[in-house]
Amino acid sequence: MDKKEELVKVHNQLMTMSAQGDGMILLADAILRLRTVIASFQDDESKEIQPDKREKGK
């Protein structure tokens, strides 16, 4: 499953839970997975962005 599919899955899960009023454990799990996906996006971006930041810092 790619990152965009994972984001859509988590988003849909959150929307379903908010509509159903499900428990906090499921909400915490969804937030944790969302944070993991966001962190992986940031890792991908930082690989591209960091060289620019280093050059500006010199």
C-alpha positions as CSV (number, residue, x, y, z in Angstrom):
1,M,0.0,0.0,0.0
2,D,1.5,3.3,-1.0
3,K,1.4,6.4,1.2
4,K,-1.5,8.1,-0.5
5,E,-3.6,4.9,-0.1
6,E,-2.7,4.8,3.6
7,L,-3.7,8.4,4.1
8,V,-7.0,7.8,2.5
9,K,-7.6,4.7,4.6
10,V,-6.8,6.5,7.8
11,H,-8.9,9.5,6.8
12,N,-11.9,7.2,6.0
13,Q,-11.4,5.4,9.3
14,L,-11.4,8.7,11.3
15,M,-14.5,9.9,9.5
16,T,-16.3,6.6,10.2
17,M,-15.3,6.6,13.8
18,S,-16.4,10.2,14.3
19,A,-19.8,9.3,12.7
20,Q,-20.2,6.2,14.9
21,G,-18.7,7.6,18.1
22,D,-16.2,4.7,18.4
23,G,-13.7,4.3,21.3
24,M,-10.5,6.2,21.9
25,I,-8.2,3.2,21.3
26,L,-9.2,3.1,17.7
27,L,-8.7,6.8,17.4
28,A,-5.3,6.6,18.9
29,D,-4.3,3.8,16.5
30,A,-5.4,5.8,13.5
31,I,-3.6,8.9,14.7
32,L,-0.4,6.8,15.3
33,R,-0.6,5.4,11.7
34,L,-1.3,8.9,10.3
35,R,1.8,10.3,12.1
36,T,3.9,7.4,10.7
37,V,2.8,8.2,7.2
38,I,3.3,11.9,7.6
39,A,6.8,11.3,9.0
40,S,7.6,9.2,6.0
41,F,6.5,12.0,3.7
42,Q,8.7,14.4,5.7
43,D,11.6,12.0,5.4
44,D,11.2,11.9,1.6
45,E,11.0,15.7,1.4
46,S,14.0,16.2,3.7
47,K,16.2,14.1,1.4
48,E,15.4,16.6,-1.4
49,I,15.3,19.8,0.8
50,Q,18.3,19.3,3.1
51,P,21.0,20.0,0.5
52,D,19.4,23.4,-0.2
53,K,19.2,24.2,3.5
54,R,22.9,23.3,3.9
55,E,23.9,25.5,1.1
56,K,22.0,28.5,2.5
57,G,23.5,27.9,5.9
58,K,27.1,28.2,4.6
